[in-house]
Amino acid sequence: MIKSTIKGSGSYLPSKVLTNDDIAKMVDTSDQWIFERTGITQRHIASNDQLTSDLAYEASIKAIESAGIDANELDLILLATSTPDQVFPSTAVKVQHMIGAKESAAFDLHAVCSGFVYGLTTANAFIKTGEYKKILVIGAETYSRIIDWSDRSTCILFGDGAGAFVLEGIHSSDDISGTGILESSIKSDGKYSDKLYCNGGPSSNSKGGQYIQMNGREVYKHAVEKQTSIVNSVLLSAGLTVDKIDWLVPHQANLRILEATAKRLDIPSEKIIITVEKHANTSSASIPIAMDSAINSGKIKRGDIVMLVSFGSGFTWGATVLRY
């Protein structure tokens, strides 16, 4: 059988840092209030001349270098984002041109905070069919552009960034001993689409700015419930038990959701990769940023079993278990 292995990874965070104290000068809040409720101390903000494609480019170059390949070897580029450069063309084709991948296919994928897991699942399906061998999967966001900086309930939560994996198909035995994606699943339920959304859009003909709107209690409840459920489902399909997981890399929404999900899964805190304190919620970029950080720090090592899990607007959610 063919398995999708992570050949290389990369991430990028803009140089500008916005601390909780900085936000406290903009709205009625404090560093203590934000940290106690979210676990966040700071977030990175794209400069005025940086687009989502620019962040995606930086992460992609690092992933390609990490993989030890040339960009022209890529068969496909999948860019998960809910903050594209423009309505069309896709931001993925712009990144394709920027990195010099002349012959690859490229398209955007929109599943908000679950986008990267959706991207991995899609890429894995292409690789398993033998259609493509090397695929670049990117998560990149500039959420600072869709934040109402006068809304305390949302402006404290988000940041900008990008992360990327190069996946390569390799022939492997049909068991869990080899490296690669072991099992992946994605789901959605549109009846909750009014619980977390960004107003405006080309077809709505709405006036005014496009800003994030959120029902925090509903998001928290469903995030914990649905992430727990899909992790258990993916483990069952892969023939694994929770104790076999070496690392849990959850979507970095806020610390409360991360800890509540891990507690329900009975995964000890020392097995959770947490970067939300320094990066905040970077939506589709949060998982690859967190995992790349853990790889570079030496936490995640080759052979480790890693569970990725995400939840986002839609509602959308998904999980991928892999042997790195």
PENOR-V990288 format. One record per pair of residues at least 12 apart in sequence whose C-alpha atoms are under 7 Angstrom apart, sorted by the first residue. I is the first residue (numbers start at 1). J is the second residue. D is the distance in Angstrom with one decimal. If there is no record, write none. Layout:
# PENOR-V990288
((I J D) (I J D))
This chain:
# PENOR-V990288
((1 171 5.6) (1 172 5.5) (1 173 6.3) (1 174 6.2) (2 128 5.4) (2 169 5.9) (2 170 5.4) (2 171 4.5) (2 172 5.9) (3 128 6.4) (3 169 5.4) (3 170 5.4) (3 171 6.3) (3 172 6.3) (3 180 5.4) (3 181 6.3) (4 124 5.8) (4 127 6.4) (4 167 5.8) (4 168 5.5) (4 169 4.6) (4 170 6.6) (4 180 5.0) (4 181 5.5) (5 167 5.4) (5 168 5.3) (5 169 6.3) (5 179 6.1) (5 180 4.0) (5 181 6.4) (6 165 6.4) (6 166 5.9) (6 167 4.7) (6 168 6.6) (6 180 6.7) (6 324 6.8) (7 67 4.9) (7 166 5.4) (7 167 5.6) (7 168 6.1) (8 63 5.0) (8 64 6.5) (8 66 4.6) (8 67 4.0) (8 165 5.7) (8 166 5.1) (9 62 6.8) (9 63 4.1) (9 66 6.1) (9 164 5.6) (9 165 4.4) (9 166 6.3) (9 292 5.9) (10 59 4.9) (10 60 6.3) (10 62 4.7) (10 63 4.1) (10 163 5.7) (10 164 5.3) (10 165 6.6) (10 292 5.9) (11 59 4.3) (11 62 6.9) (11 162 5.6) (11 163 4.0) (11 164 6.2) (11 288 7.0) (11 289 5.3) (11 292 6.4) (12 55 6.4) (12 58 6.0) (12 59 5.0) (12 161 5.8) (12 162 5.3) (12 163 6.3) (13 44 6.3) (13 160 6.9) (13 161 4.7) (13 162 6.6) (14 44 5.7) (14 45 5.9) (14 46 5.3) (14 161 6.6) (15 44 6.8) (16 44 5.6) (16 45 5.4) (16 46 6.7) (17 42 6.7) (17 43 5.8) (17 44 4.6) (17 45 6.1) (18 42 5.6) (18 43 5.4) (18 44 6.1) (18 45 6.8) (19 41 6.1) (19 42 4.2) (19 43 6.5) (20 34 7.0) (20 41 5.6) (20 42 5.8) (26 150 7.0) (27 150 6.0) (27 152 6.2) (34 156 6.9) (38 254 4.8) (38 255 5.4) (38 256 6.3) (39 254 6.3) (39 255 5.0) (39 276 6.9) (39 277 5.5) (40 276 5.9) (40 277 4.0) (40 278 6.5) (40 280 5.8) (41 277 5.3) (41 278 6.1) (42 277 6.6) (42 278 5.2) (42 279 6.4) (42 280 6.7) (43 158 7.0) (43 159 5.0) (43 278 6.0) (43 279 4.7) (43 280 5.3) (44 159 5.4) (44 160 5.5) (44 279 6.3) (45 144 6.4) (45 159 6.0) (45 160 5.3) (46 142 6.6) (46 160 6.2) (51 85 6.1) (52 83 6.9) (52 84 6.2) (52 85 5.9) (52 140 6.1) (52 141 5.6) (52 142 5.7) (53 85 6.7) (53 91 6.0) (53 94 6.8) (53 95 5.8) (55 140 6.5) (55 161 6.3) (55 162 5.6) (56 95 6.9) (56 138 6.7) (56 140 5.4) (56 162 5.4) (57 95 5.8) (57 98 6.8) (57 99 6.7) (59 162 5.9) (59 163 5.2) (59 164 5.7) (60 164 5.6) (61 99 6.9) (63 164 6.0) (63 165 5.9) (63 166 6.2) (64 166 6.6) (67 166 6.6) (71 99 6.5) (71 100 6.1) (71 101 4.9) (72 100 6.8) (72 101 4.5) (72 102 6.1) (72 103 6.6) (73 134 7.0) (74 101 6.7) (74 104 5.9) (74 134 5.1) (74 135 5.7) (74 136 6.9) (75 104 4.5) (75 105 6.3) (75 132 5.8) (75 133 6.7) (75 134 5.5) (75 135 5.8) (76 104 5.0) (76 105 4.7) (76 106 5.6) (76 134 7.0) (76 135 4.9) (76 136 6.3) (77 92 6.6) (77 104 6.9) (77 105 6.2) (77 106 4.5) (77 107 6.6) (77 135 5.8) (77 136 4.8) (77 137 6.1) (78 92 6.7) (78 106 6.0) (78 107 5.5) (78 108 5.9) (78 109 6.7) (78 119 6.4) (78 136 6.2) (78 137 4.9) (78 138 6.1) (79 92 5.4) (79 107 6.4) (79 108 4.7) (79 109 5.8) (79 137 6.0) (79 138 4.7) (79 139 5.9) (80 108 5.8) (80 109 4.6) (80 110 5.8) (80 115 5.0) (80 116 5.8) (80 119 6.4) (80 138 5.9) (80 139 4.7) (80 140 6.5) (80 284 6.2) (81 108 6.9) (81 109 6.5) (81 110 5.6) (81 112 6.5) (81 115 6.7) (81 139 6.0) (81 140 5.6) (81 141 5.9) (81 284 6.2) (82 110 5.7) (82 112 5.4) (82 141 6.8) (83 141 5.6) (83 142 6.0) (83 143 6.8) (90 107 6.1) (90 108 5.8) (91 108 6.5) (92 106 5.5) (92 107 5.1) (92 108 5.6) (93 106 5.5) (93 107 6.5) (111 316 6.6) (112 283 6.3) (112 284 6.0) (112 312 5.8) (112 313 6.0) (113 283 4.2) (113 284 4.5) (113 310 6.7) (113 311 6.0) (113 312 4.4) (113 313 6.8) (114 284 6.0) (114 310 5.1) (114 311 5.3) (114 312 5.3) (114 316 6.1) (114 317 5.6) (114 318 6.5) (115 284 4.9) (116 138 7.0) (116 139 5.6) (116 284 5.2) (116 285 7.0) (117 310 6.9) (117 318 6.1) (117 319 6.5) (117 320 6.7) (118 186 6.3) (118 318 6.9) (119 137 6.3) (120 137 6.7) (121 184 5.9) (121 185 6.9) (123 135 6.6) (127 169 5.7) (133 168 5.5) (133 169 5.1) (134 166 6.9) (134 167 5.6) (134 168 4.5) (134 169 6.6) (135 166 5.8) (135 167 5.2) (135 168 6.5) (136 164 6.9) (136 165 5.9) (136 166 4.6) (136 167 6.3) (137 164 5.5) (137 165 5.3) (137 166 6.4) (138 163 5.8) (138 164 4.2) (138 165 6.6) (139 162 5.5) (139 163 5.4) (139 164 6.2) (139 284 4.8) (139 285 4.2) (140 161 5.9) (140 162 4.1) (140 163 6.4) (140 284 6.3) (140 285 5.0) (141 160 5.5) (141 161 5.7) (141 162 6.4) (141 282 6.4) (141 283 6.8) (141 284 6.9) (141 285 6.5) (142 160 4.7) (142 161 6.8) (143 158 6.4) (143 159 6.0) (143 160 5.8) (144 159 6.2) (144 160 6.6) (146 210 5.8) (146 211 4.7) (146 212 6.3) (147 211 5.3) (147 212 5.9) (148 211 5.7) (157 280 5.9) (157 281 5.9) (158 280 5.3) (158 281 4.5) (158 282 5.9) (159 279 6.4) (159 280 5.6) (159 281 5.7) (159 282 5.1) (160 282 5.4) (161 282 6.0) (161 285 6.1) (162 285 4.9) (162 289 6.7) (163 285 5.3) (163 288 4.7) (163 289 4.9) (164 288 6.0) (179 303 6.6) (179 323 4.7) (179 324 5.6) (180 322 5.5) (180 323 5.2) (180 324 6.3) (181 321 6.2) (181 322 4.1) (181 323 6.4) (182 238 6.2) (182 321 5.7) (182 322 5.0) (183 234 6.2) (183 237 6.9) (183 238 5.7) (183 320 5.9) (183 321 5.5) (184 234 6.4) (184 319 5.7) (184 320 4.2) (184 321 6.4) (185 234 6.6) (185 318 5.5) (185 319 5.5) (185 320 6.5) (186 317 5.9) (186 318 4.1) (186 319 6.6) (187 316 5.8) (187 317 5.4) (187 318 6.0) (188 314 6.5) (188 315 5.5) (188 316 4.2) (188 317 6.2) (189 314 6.3) (189 315 5.3) (189 316 6.6) (190 314 5.3) (190 315 6.0) (192 314 6.2) (192 315 5.8) (193 313 6.5) (193 314 4.6) (193 315 6.0) (195 214 5.7) (195 215 5.2) (195 218 6.8) (195 219 6.9) (196 213 5.7) (196 214 4.4) (196 215 6.3) (196 313 5.3) (197 212 5.7) (197 213 5.3) (197 214 6.6) (197 313 6.4) (198 210 6.1) (198 211 5.1) (198 212 4.3) (198 213 5.8) (199 211 5.8) (199 212 6.7) (220 257 6.4) (223 311 5.8) (224 257 6.2) (224 260 6.5) (224 261 5.0) (227 261 6.9) (227 309 6.4) (227 310 6.6) (227 311 6.7) (227 317 6.8) (228 261 5.9) (228 264 6.7) (228 265 6.2) (230 318 6.6) (230 319 6.3) (231 309 7.0) (231 319 6.0) (234 319 6.9) (245 305 5.4) (245 306 6.1) (245 307 6.7) (246 271 6.3) (246 304 5.9) (246 305 5.2) (246 306 6.0) (247 271 4.9) (247 272 5.8) (247 273 6.9) (247 305 6.6) (247 306 4.8) (247 307 6.3) (248 271 6.1) (248 272 4.8) (248 273 6.2) (248 306 5.9) (248 307 4.9) (248 308 6.2) (249 272 6.2) (249 273 5.2) (249 287 6.5) (249 291 6.7) (249 307 6.0) (249 308 4.8) (249 309 6.6) (250 287 6.5) (250 308 5.6) (250 309 4.8) (250 310 5.9) (251 286 5.8) (251 287 5.4) (251 309 6.2) (251 310 4.8) (251 311 6.9) (252 275 6.9) (252 276 5.2) (252 280 6.9) (252 281 5.5) (252 286 5.6) (252 287 6.9) (253 281 4.9) (254 276 6.4) (254 281 7.0) (255 276 6.9) (273 290 6.7) (274 290 6.9) (275 290 5.8) (301 324 7.0) (302 324 5.0) (303 323 5.7) (303 324 5.2) (304 323 5.5) (304 324 5.4) (305 322 5.7) (305 323 4.4) (305 324 6.3) (306 321 5.7) (306 322 5.4) (306 323 6.2) (306 324 6.9) (307 320 5.8) (307 321 4.4) (307 322 6.5) (308 320 5.1) (308 321 6.2))
